């Protein structure tokens, strides 16, 4: 199950990148979890738990293109993996996610 969506996720994060600041792993992790919550968990009525930042893999694939990989668990402790790709282009942030 996946989704591609473009939009402004976090104005603060975009402002940091526009000013030439680097994005921390914690900020990328928070954005990825926010995307999954708003686009997957809430619309489907799921209550989910996510792997901690320490147990999540975050990679910079290219300039302003990042990938966050981790695990997600439902209320019955059934697990799945997730990937969220975040691309920042000027004042626009695009993201693509998949839970499998």
ABEGO torsion letter per residue (X at the ends): XBBBBBEBABAAAAAAAAAGBBBBAAAAAAAAAAAAAAAAAAAAGBBBBBBBAAABBBBBABBGBBBBBBBBBBAAGBBBBBBBBBBBBEABBBBBBBBX
